[in-house]
């Protein structure tokens, strides 16, 4: 019989068969907290987008996915507030039954039109979109080819599906082709890749993915969570960077980034989207997006199309910050987007670097293994179209000061760590 646990017991006596044993043995987070270096779950008390209030101080937010700077735009706020009076605060049911609003249908139609696809279906989160769509599309006799750096929701979708999953080295098109050559020619095949990889800021090799999909009769699925509303023709994502949107079968995205809200979507051919709509457990067994969220996305999509300066400014800032961080001596990998990683190396060194940046008034994200390879811990910086030149200058000053202090760079713009 398992000994009852008492509240406050730090290390209760547990049998090895107790399913809670791993939880009580997990101490790493508390150890980092005791050192004053814990960088996660920091509550924001107020935000205007580029400036946030944390621990009673204002800091520059250089770690948000609010790429277009619309989360605090008066127009998106007003759009959310207006619909509450008509529709209330929630839908209280799934789209399949009582949770479909005319707003949902309007957004699906406008997104399909924006991305030049036949149809669209919404999900309640971006995570559910990939998890729920992949497991619905790929079945027992199919094979999924998935990039090893794909987001966790893609991994979850492949694990839940009954399909065989083969993971290829990150952006390694030669290995992908070899794996396809060895695979069962009679199996249905789905290639799945992030359009923009969320930790590195690298754009997928869409032209090669398209070629390989065509060569082996596979379907191509791109998760453009960090691409739509960020890069490409009018913000239409990774495939549009190369003029290949019409060659990608399915494209997914999220509303929690450029669209200042919460939720997700998938676009593609009408029959495929209708099949997902009627068969995806994540869609038919989840409550639908609340009306305020939908209205926010509709307004954000409108602003994206009416104000192209936001995309232009975002690209300008991204190019500037990559260039300047490299000039300081930092390793930013081969980032191509507003996501710019700064590699620190050791996990504890990364936490210390993060804390020093915070003390200098800059908030970024500490990313450690297993989210990144061993000895490749990094701080993930990301930028918004609404960052000012003055704010960017302060961010660079902070990086330089902390980088020199922590022995990551020297004063002459050279890296002091092994890359």
C-alpha positions in Angstrom: 0.0 0.0 0.0 1.3 3.4 -0.9 2.1 5.6 2.0 -0.2 8.7 2.1 1.5 12.0 1.1 1.4 14.9 3.5 1.2 18.5 2.4 4.6 20.2 2.7 6.6 16.9 2.5 9.6 17.8 0.4 10.8 14.2 -0.1 8.1 11.8 1.2 8.9 8.1 1.3 7.6 6.7 -1.9 7.4 3.3 -3.4 9.1 3.0 -6.9 5.7 2.0 -8.3 4.1 5.2 -7.1 3.2 7.2 -10.3 3.9 10.5 -8.4 7.5 9.5 -7.6 9.0 11.4 -10.5 7.2 14.5 -9.5 8.6 14.5 -6.0 12.0 13.7 -7.3 12.0 16.7 -9.7 14.1 19.3 -8.0 15.8 21.2 -10.8 13.3 24.1 -10.9 13.6 24.7 -7.1 17.4 24.6 -7.3 17.4 27.3 -9.9 14.9 29.3 -8.0 17.1 29.2 -4.9 19.9 30.7 -6.9 17.6 33.6 -8.0 18.0 32.6 -11.6 14.6 31.1 -12.5 13.4 32.7 -15.7 10.0 31.1 -16.2 6.4 31.9 -15.4 7.1 35.6 -14.7 3.8 37.4 -14.2 3.3 40.5 -16.3 1.4 43.2 -14.4 0.9 45.5 -17.3 2.0 45.8 -20.9 1.8 48.3 -23.8 3.5 45.7 -26.1 7.1 46.8 -26.3 7.3 47.7 -22.6 6.1 45.3 -19.9 5.9 45.6 -16.1 7.5 42.7 -14.3 8.4 42.6 -10.6 7.5 46.3 -10.2 9.8 47.5 -12.9 9.4 48.4 -16.6 11.5 46.4 -19.0 11.8 46.3 -22.8 10.0 43.2 -24.1 12.4 41.5 -26.6 11.0 38.0 -26.3 7.4 38.3 -27.4 5.7 36.7 -30.5 3.6 39.9 -30.9 5.4 40.5 -34.2 3.1 43.1 -35.6 2.6 44.9 -32.3 -1.2 44.5 -32.4 -2.0 43.1 -28.9 -2.4 46.6 -27.5 -3.6 48.3 -30.7 -6.8 50.3 -29.8 -8.6 48.9 -32.9 -8.1 45.2 -31.9 -9.1 46.0 -28.3 -12.3 47.8 -29.5 -13.1 44.9 -31.9 -12.9 42.4 -29.0 -15.0 44.6 -26.7 -17.8 45.3 -29.3 -18.7 41.7 -30.0 -19.1 40.7 -26.3 -22.3 42.7 -26.1 -23.8 40.6 -29.0 -22.3 37.2 -28.4 -21.3 37.1 -24.8 -17.9 35.9 -23.4 -17.8 32.4 -24.7 -19.5 29.8 -27.0 -20.0 27.0 -24.3 -19.7 24.3 -26.8 -17.9 22.8 -29.8 -18.1 24.0 -33.4 -19.7 20.6 -34.2 -22.8 21.3 -32.1 -23.7 24.6 -30.6 -20.4 26.6 -30.8 -20.4 27.9 -34.4 -20.9 31.6 -34.8 -21.3 33.6 -38.0 -18.0 35.2 -37.0 -16.2 31.8 -37.2 -17.5 31.3 -40.7 -16.5 34.8 -41.7 -13.0 34.3 -40.4 -12.6 31.0 -42.2 -13.7 32.5 -45.5 -11.4 35.5 -45.2 -8.3 33.4 -44.2 -8.9 30.9 -47.1 -9.1 33.9 -49.4 -6.0 35.6 -47.9 -3.9 32.5 -48.3 -5.4 31.6 -51.7 -6.7 28.2 -50.6 -10.2 26.7 -51.1 -11.2 26.3 -47.5 -10.2 26.8 -43.8 -11.2 25.4 -40.5 -10.5 27.0 -37.1 -9.2 25.3 -34.0 -9.2 26.6 -30.4 -5.4 26.8 -30.2 -2.5 26.5 -32.5 -1.3 23.5 -30.6 -4.6 21.7 -31.2 -4.5 22.6 -34.9 -1.4 20.6 -35.6 -2.0 17.8 -33.1 -5.6 17.4 -34.3 -5.0 17.7 -38.0 -2.0 15.4 -38.4 -3.6 12.6 -36.5 -6.7 12.9 -38.6 -4.9 13.0 -42.0 -2.4 10.3 -41.4 -3.6 6.7 -40.8 -2.4 3.2 -40.2 -1.1 2.6 -43.7 0.6 6.0 -44.0 4.1 7.4 -43.4 4.9 10.8 -41.9 8.3 12.4 -42.6 8.9 15.0 -39.9 11.8 17.5 -39.4 13.6 16.8 -36.1 13.2 20.4 -35.1 9.5 20.6 -35.6 7.4 22.1 -32.8 6.1 19.9 -30.0 2.5 20.0 -31.3 3.6 18.4 -34.5 5.5 15.7 -32.6 2.3 15.1 -30.5 0.2 14.8 -33.7 2.5 12.2 -35.2 2.6 10.2 -31.9 -1.1 10.1 -31.6 -1.7 9.1 -35.2 -1.5 5.5 -36.3 0.9 6.3 -39.0 4.6 5.3 -39.1 6.7 8.4 -38.3 10.2 8.9 -39.7 12.2 12.0 -38.5 14.8 13.5 -40.7 17.7 15.7 -39.6 16.8 19.4 -39.4 16.4 20.9 -42.8 18.5 18.1 -44.3 16.9 17.6 -47.7 19.4 15.0 -48.8 18.5 12.7 -45.9 14.8 13.3 -46.5 15.2 12.2 -50.1 17.1 9.0 -49.1 14.5 8.2 -46.5 11.7 8.6 -49.1 13.6 6.4 -51.5 13.7 3.6 -48.9 10.1 3.9 -47.9 7.2 1.7 -49.0 6.2 3.1 -52.4 2.5 2.1 -51.8 2.1 3.9 -48.5 0.5 7.3 -48.3 3.2 9.9 -47.5 3.0 13.2 -45.6 6.0 15.6 -45.2 5.5 17.9 -42.2 7.8 20.9 -41.4 7.7 24.1 -39.5 7.7 27.0 -42.0 9.8 29.0 -39.7 11.6 27.1 -36.8 10.6 28.7 -33.6 14.0 28.6 -31.8 16.4 29.3 -34.6 14.3 31.7 -36.8 15.4 29.7 -39.9 13.0 29.4 -42.8 12.3 25.9 -44.1 13.8 24.9 -47.5 10.3 25.0 -49.1 11.6 24.7 -52.7 13.3 21.4 -51.9 10.4 20.2 -49.9 8.1 20.8 -52.8 10.4 19.0 -55.2 10.7 16.0 -53.0 6.9 15.9 -52.4 6.3 16.0 -56.1 9.0 13.3 -56.8 7.6 10.8 -54.4 3.9 11.6 -54.6 3.8 12.9 -51.1 1.6 15.7 -49.6 3.3 18.7 -48.0 2.2 20.2 -44.7 3.7 23.5 -43.4 3.2 24.9 -39.9 3.5 28.6 -40.4 2.8 29.7 -36.8 5.9 32.0 -36.9 5.6 32.9 -40.6 2.0 34.1 -41.4 1.8 37.7 -40.6 5.6 37.8 -40.4 7.2 37.0 -43.7 6.3 36.5 -47.3 4.1 38.2 -49.8 1.9 40.5 -47.6 2.7 38.3 -44.6 1.4 35.1 -46.3 4.1 32.9 -44.9 7.1 30.7 -45.7 5.9 29.2 -49.0 5.0 32.7 -50.4 8.6 33.8 -49.8 9.5 31.5 -52.7 6.3 32.0 -54.7 5.2 28.4 -53.9 2.0 28.7 -51.9 0.0 26.9 -54.5 2.4 23.9 -54.2 1.9 23.3 -50.5 -1.1 21.1 -49.7 -1.8 22.2 -46.2 -0.8 25.3 -44.2 -1.5 25.9 -40.6 -1.1 28.9 -38.4 -1.9 30.4 -35.0 -3.5 33.5 -33.8 -1.4 33.9 -30.6 1.4 35.8 -32.4 0.9 38.3 -35.2 -2.9 38.1 -34.8 -3.0 39.3 -31.2 -5.4 36.6 -30.0 -5.7 32.8 -29.4 -6.6 30.0 -31.7 -5.4 28.3 -34.8 -6.4 27.3 -38.4 -5.6 25.0 -41.3 -6.2 25.8 -45.0 -6.1 23.6 -48.0 -8.4 21.9 -50.6 -12.1 21.9 -49.8 -12.6 18.1 -49.4 -9.5 17.8 -47.2 -10.5 20.6 -44.9 -14.1 19.3 -44.7 -12.7 15.8 -43.7 -10.7 17.4 -40.9 -13.7 19.4 -39.8 -15.8 16.3 -39.4 -13.2 13.9 -38.1 -10.6 15.7 -36.0 -11.1 15.0 -32.2 -9.3 18.2 -31.3 -11.9 20.1 -33.3 -15.2 18.4 -32.6 -14.6 17.7 -28.9 -13.2 21.2 -27.9 -15.1 24.4 -27.2 -14.8 26.8 -30.1 -12.9 30.1 -30.1 -14.6 32.8 -28.0 -16.2 35.6 -30.0 -13.8 38.3 -28.7 -10.8 36.2 -29.9 -12.4 35.8 -33.4 -13.2 39.5 -33.7 -9.6 40.3 -32.7 -8.2 38.1 -35.5 -10.6 39.6 -38.0 -9.4 43.1 -37.1 -5.7 42.1 -37.1 -6.1 40.5 -40.5 -7.6 43.7 -41.8 -4.8 45.8 -40.3 -2.2 43.5 -41.8 -3.6 44.0 -45.2 -4.1 47.8 -44.9 -0.8 48.6 -43.2 2.1 47.0 -45.1 4.5 49.3 -43.3 4.3 46.9 -40.3 5.9 44.0 -42.3 8.4 46.4 -43.8 9.4 47.7 -40.4 9.6 44.2 -39.0 12.0 43.1 -41.7 14.1 46.2 -41.2 14.4 45.7 -37.5 15.1 42.0 -37.9 18.0 42.6 -40.4 19.4 45.4 -38.2 19.4 43.4 -35.0 20.9 40.3 -36.6 23.7 42.4 -38.1 24.4 44.3 -34.9 24.3 41.2 -32.6 26.7 39.5 -35.0 29.0 42.5 -35.0 29.1 42.4 -31.2 30.5 38.8 -31.5 27.3 36.8 -30.7 26.4 33.6 -32.4 22.9 34.0 -33.7 23.0 30.8 -35.9 21.5 31.5 -39.3 18.4 33.3 -38.3 16.3 34.8 -41.2 13.4 36.2 -39.3 12.5 38.4 -36.2 13.4 35.3 -34.1 17.1 35.8 -33.3 18.7 33.3 -30.9 21.9 34.3 -29.0 23.8 31.1 -28.1 25.3 31.0 -24.6 26.2 27.3 -24.3 26.0 26.1 -20.7 22.6 26.0 -19.1 23.5 27.7 -15.9 25.5 30.3 -17.8 22.3 30.9 -19.9 20.3 31.5 -16.7 22.9 34.0 -15.4 23.0 35.8 -18.8 19.2 36.0 -18.8 19.1 37.4 -15.2 21.7 40.0 -16.0 19.8 41.1 -19.1 16.7 41.5 -17.0 18.5 43.6 -14.5 19.6 45.8 -17.4 15.9 46.3 -18.4 15.6 43.7 -21.2 13.3 40.7 -21.2 14.2 37.7 -23.4 13.5 34.0 -23.2 16.0 31.5 -21.7 15.9 28.2 -23.8 17.7 25.2 -22.5 18.0 21.5 -23.4 16.0 19.5 -24.4 14.4 22.3 -26.3 17.8 22.9 -27.9 20.9 20.6 -28.3 23.2 20.0 -25.3 25.6 22.8 -24.7 23.6 25.0 -27.0 21.5 26.8 -24.4 20.4 30.2 -25.7 18.4 33.3 -25.1 15.7 33.7 -27.7 15.1 37.3 -28.7 12.3 38.3 -31.0 11.2 41.7 -32.2 8.0 43.7 -33.1 7.2 46.2 -35.8 6.5 48.7 -33.0 9.9 48.6 -31.3 11.5 52.0 -31.5 15.1 52.7 -32.6 15.8 53.9 -29.0 14.5 50.7 -27.5 16.6 48.6 -30.0 19.7 50.6 -29.0 19.1 49.9 -25.3 18.7 46.2 -26.1 22.0 46.1 -27.9 23.7 48.0 -25.2 22.4 45.5 -22.6 23.6 42.6 -24.7 27.0 44.0 -25.1 27.4 44.8 -21.4 26.2 41.4 -20.3 28.1 39.6 -23.0 31.4 41.1 -21.9 30.6 40.6 -18.2 29.8 36.9 -18.7 32.7 36.2 -21.0 30.6 35.4 -24.0 32.1 38.2 -26.2 35.1 40.5 -25.9 35.2 44.3 -26.4 36.4 43.9 -30.0 33.4 42.0 -31.2 34.8 38.4 -30.9 33.1 35.4 -29.5 34.7 33.8 -26.5 32.7 30.5 -26.6 32.9 27.5 -28.8 30.2 27.7 -31.5 
